[in-house]
Amino acid sequence: MTLGNVLFISVILGFCNAQLSLSNCDKETCEECIQQIDCAWCSEPILDPQADDKKTVVHCRPKNETALWCPSEAMLESPKTDFRILQSDQFSNDKENPTQIMPQRVRLALRRGQKHELKFRYKIAANYPVDLYYVMDLSNSMKAHKDKLAQLGSKLAMTMRNITTNFQLGFGSFIDKVELPFTSTRKERLRAPCDGCASPYSFKNHMPLSVNYAKFVDQVRSSKVSGNLDTPEGGLDAIMQAIVCKKQIKWRPQARHLLILSTDAGFHIAGDGKLAGVVEPNNGKCHAKESDYLKYDYPSVSHINHVARENHINIIFAIVKKTNDVGKAYKELSKHIENSNFGELNEKDDNNVINLVVDNYNKISQTVKFTSNADSAVDVSFSSNCNNIDATYLSDRCNDVHVGDVLEFTATIQPRECFPNGQTKILYIRPDALNETLQVELEVLCNCSCSMRNHSTFVPKSDKCSTFGDMKCGICDCSEGRFGRDCQCDSSQSTSEDVSNCIMTGSTEICSGSGQCRCGKCECNTNPANKDEKIYGKYCQCDNYSCKKGENDLLCSGRGDCDCSVCKNCQAGYTGDACQCEVSEARCTDPQTGAVCSGRGRCVCGRCECNMDENRYSGQYCEDCISCPAQRCEELRHCVECQAYKSGIYNGTLCDAQCTTFTTEILDTLGTDDNQEIKKCRIPDNDRCIINFEYYYDQDNKLVVRASREKICAPPPNVLAWSTGVIGTIIIAGLILLLVWKICTTIHDRREYAKFENEQKKLKWSTNGNPLYREATTNFANPAYQRSSVRMSDTKRSLE
């Protein structure tokens, strides 16, 4: 390509970009103009004297052109970002009011659709307050675990005190709703549902949160078990009460809240109350009386999730495993409740309760993730490199965070809509399950100062507007019933004039074929069947329903605004022509290696597009190779071989020394599910056998390897069977060939015989004569001789 061609293409592209930019700023009012983040409004723009004034009066243009067409700053409306820090106290370990976030209050003014990166810091305070409320199922089957908790109460308190000296402990219990069919209502059963049992109840707060740990032990030891009829218990009712009864439980606002639910049975959910005639949905309020539990149904899982999130509660399900179904139910339940964890209690190990609490507390406290109260009008996303300078990706959470670590976070804030009446919205940015916040006072700049009556350019009943309108921001704001560039037209009268002002440059259609020209101005068509669909623009050239559809067949994937057939203002963290692509590479980053697409592909729309050149890589992180040996399988094979089969290149001593990261679990049969997280390996060994094993990473990112108990080995060849098979195959093949030959010859003979029969039927002579044969003599008949011979014969007869 020549230099001239390159320059020509560059000029054309520049011209196209300029035209596109200008069309994006083709707005008729100041408010509409400044809501485009790249546009600015000039009340009295400089006109081109050589051109038609009506065509060159353009008030809205790209911001980078303001110096060329707007004579002064006073005439210009181009709001700028305003960011101010209102409060920024230093980090502190204050016992009553610790500070972990800097700054604490900011003010931010943005245009609609404009993004701002708000940087803030987070530091885990030492001795941060912790409130732990233990809710136990006190049905009769949990008696042994109640006694164990009483024995371990002091030890649990001391263990948590070693983590933080600002620790409170409380105790509550539950049974179920006291009504059939959940609980027996016979009088004697209501008094004592079992031997030595207390009367049944729904939820009881035995001890509010306190530092009196000895009282906790006494309350657990003195509390009596009770009983009910059906297997599921009222655990969700108890969780709801333990969360919403803040004054009774004495939750502290500035503390980390832990709620432990211990049970060995399933749980009732919303709708089960109808079995007892309870149809009123759970109201999510604290119930002072036992009768209140019979007024409202059990809460739903989503309701529990909502109140737990709103009240910053971390729920830990400590389940006594009796059947697999109970454990699976609570494990699945924890997946649907934010900031909740699941663990199983070991009946043999007394310290299991303490270990479960400490492990889950560490998991919760050492993970930092920020959330906000933003609604659909504002997008807020979070990112951080978690103090990893070498990190090539940004994450919305940080793991393995310890006391004293200072983390740098970035909140990307983007308003998608203008707030009513120019209001300021308060956003709260907080770490998950903590009440400490960063307060953002957000204002969206959607109004022009030149529209105010006290502005220098505002002229009421202006002569330029035919005295039928006010001059605002350099254009006429016509009174009701008047329209036109200069308010010169009356809507009650029909007008007919030149329509050239209604035809866009480069087009021949009036109002782009989507409107009517009235008084030199386009009035765009509307769709009465769908008022959300709008046609707009100076020449009716734009609409809000012709954009590209993305996920779920939604315009702009439901994450952006459709403006003039282009998706704009995509939600924070998304981009693309249909707002379908995630900007973050977090979903493409292997949590084990920290590499994006394992270095074998690129992250596109939040998914890895793996290289397909020399080797064909696949998998969520391009970690698998279709056309090359499985690298992780080869890495693990030697340890699997020595641990599972006592063979391979590692002998007993080397096996113990080299294979320390995992212990192979031996199974009779490996799983056959299609879980993509489980990688399957089939590798031949030196004995010509197949080693069959699989590996995956559990919730703690720990490597788990499972191998089949037996190798897959081919049996030795059977010479007699092979020889017999070959000979038998030859004989059978010969017989088959003979049979085929016989069939073919029989068919051929029958066809020939049938042909012969047909030819015989067509003969015109006797089958006993030869048509070519002629006798040697010829006989002729003499009539006279015949008569004489007759007489001679008669004479001869007479003589006789």
Protein Blocks (a to p, Z undefined) as FASTA:
>chain_A
ZZklmmmmmmmmmmmmmmmmmmmmmcfbfklmmmpmkbccdfbacddfkbcfklmmcfbd
cfklmmmmpmbfklpccdddddddfbdcdddfbfklccfbdcfbdcddddehiacddddd
ddddehiacdddddddfbfklmmmmmmmmmmmmmmmmmmmmmpmcdcddddddfbdcddf
kbccbfklmmombghiacddfbdcfbacdfblklmmmmmmmpccdddfblbdcklmmmmm
mmmmmmlnopafbbcdddddddfbdcddehjlmmnopabdcehiacfbfklmmmpccddf
klmmmmmmmnopacddddddfbfklmmmmmmmmmmpghiacddddfklmklmmmmmmmmm
mmmmmpccdddfbdfkbccddddehhpakbcbdcfbdehiaehiacddddddddfbdceh
hiacddddddehiabdcdddddddfbcfklpmkbmklcghifkloopacceehiacddeh
iacjkopacfkbccdddfklmpcehiabehhhpacceehiacddddfklmkbccedjklp
accklcccdehhighhlpacceehiaehiaehiacjkopacfblklmpcfklopahhlpa
cceehiacddfklbccedjkopacfkbccfklmmmmmmmmmmmnopajbdfklmmmmmmm
bccdddfbdcfbfbfklccdddddfkopacdddddddfkopacddddfbdcddddddfkl
mmmmmmmmmmmmmmmmmmmmmmmmmmmmmmmmmmmmmmmmmpcbdfkbcfkbccfbdcdd
dfklmmmmmmmmmmmmmmZZ
